[in-house]
Amino acid sequence: MKVFLLSIHRFSNALSEWMGKWVAWLTLLMVFIVFVVVVLRYLFDWGRIDIQESAIYVHAAIFMLGAAYTLKYDDHVRVDIFYRPAAPKTKAWINLLGVVFLLLPMMAFIFLMSWEYVAVSWSMHEGSREAGGLNGVWLLKGLILVMPCLVSFQGLGQLAESCLTILDWKKD
């Protein structure tokens, strides 16, 4: 059981870490795209919808793909009044209950409620509504299904970590 919990914990952390580093490069790409948009607009009085939309696409990808990384480092929104001063086992119980009763059900809800929305977009290869816009809206909407999967994997890793802490099993 300990080996199983450790493998889940390590896999989820490795996946989130890899995705977080990849998203960091996307952030740099987004800054570059926005810089190009601003320079083209204000120095050359020229704009392109596809370049502007690409900044929006990259921003959405950063948000969707970086959510699990944020959860891994505990940088998400949390009420720290009771959590911060708590003992490690109490924190583990709070995390365990939070993952089981809040995080995983919410991720399942997001996945299930967006499935048809994303499927319709993929079936018609939905493109931009703007003339000259990007034709990859369907790819962007696909990230709506990827995000709850990544966050759920990280949640399972936190669940495994909490169990290891509660059972006094070392994570080495």
N, C-alpha and C positions, 0 to 999 in steps of 0.2 A: 504493500500500500504506500509506503514511504517513497519508494522508487517511482511509482506512478505519479504521485503528487509532485515530486521533484521534477519529473520530466514535463509535466503540464506547465509548471511554474517556469521552467527554463525555456520551453518552447514559446510560450506566450510573450515572455520578456524579450527573447531574441527577435521574434517577429515584430513586436512593437518598436524595438530599438532600430531594427533595419528600416522599418517604414518611417520612423522619425528622422533618420538621417537622410533618407530619400526626399522627404518633405522639406527638409532644410534647403536642399538644392532647388526645389520648386519655389521656395520663398525668394531666393536670389533671382530666379527666372522672372517671377512676378514683378520684382523691383525693376528689373531691366525693361520689361515690357511697358510698365507704367512710365518709366523715364522716356522711352521712345515715343509713347503717345503724347506726352507733354511737350517734348521737343518738336515733334512734327506739328502739333497744333499751334503752339505759341511762337515758334521761330519761323516756321514755314507756312503757317495758316493752311495746313493740310491735315485731314484726318481720315482714318479708315476704320470702318465698323468692325471688320474682322480682327484687327489688332486690338481694339478696345474690348471686344468680346473675349479674346484670348486671355486678357488680364482677369476677367471675371471667371473664366473657366479654371484658370490656375488657382485663383483665390478659393474657389469652391473645392478644388481637389486638395488644397492645403488643409482646409477645415475638415473635410470628410476623412482624409487619410491620416491626419494628425491627431484625431480624437483619442485613439487608443494609446498613443505615445504620451499624451497629456495625462491620461488615466494612470499609466504606468508610473509616472513621476509624482502622482498625487497633486497635480497642479490644476485640477478641476475645481468647480465650486463646491465648497463644503462648509458646513456650519462648525467652526472650530471651538465653540464655547465649551463643549463637553469633550470633544475628541482629543484636542491637543494635550491636555494634562493627564489623559487617561493612561493606565498601564498598558504595556504591549499586548497582553491577553485580552484586555477590554477592547482595545483598538481592533484586534483580530476578530472578536465577536461582532463588533459594529460593522467591519468590512464584510464579514461573511453574510450577515443578515442583509446588509445593503445590496450586495451582489445578488443574493438569492431572491429577495423580495422587491427590489427596485430596478437594479441595472439590467439583469437578464430579461425580466418581463417587458421592460421598456424597449430593449433592443429587439425582442421578438415582435412587439407591437409595431415598431417602426418598419421592420422588415416585411411583416405580413400586410400592413396597410399600404405600403408603397409598391408591393409586388406588381399589381395590375397596372398602376401608373407607369412604372418603368417598362413593363412588358409591352404596353401599347406604344410607347416611345421607340423601343427597340424594333418592334414589328414594322413600323413605318419609317425607320431610320430618320427620325425627326431632326429637322434642321432649324436654323435660326429664323425668326419671324422678320428680321431686318434684311432689307436688300443688301447684299454684299457681306452678310454675316457668315459665321461658321456653320457647317452642316453637321457638327458633332454633338448636338444637344442630347441625342440618345446615349452617347458615351458618358456625358456628364451626369445624366440621370441614373446611369448604371451605378455610379458611386453611392447613390442613396441606398443601394443594397449591400455594397461593400463595407460601408461604415459600420452598420450594426454587427456585421460578422467580425470585423477587426476588434471592435470594442467588446464583443462577447468573448472572443478568445482571450483578451486581456483580463476581462472579468473572471474567466475561469482560472487564469493564472493567479489572480488575487485570491480567489476562493481557495485554491490549493495552498497558497502562501499562508492564508489565515488558518487553515487546518493544520499545517505544519507548526505554526506558532502555538495554537491551542493545545496540540498534542506534545509540545516541547521537543519536537524533532528539529534538529539543526538543518539549515539549508545548504550545507557544504556538499 
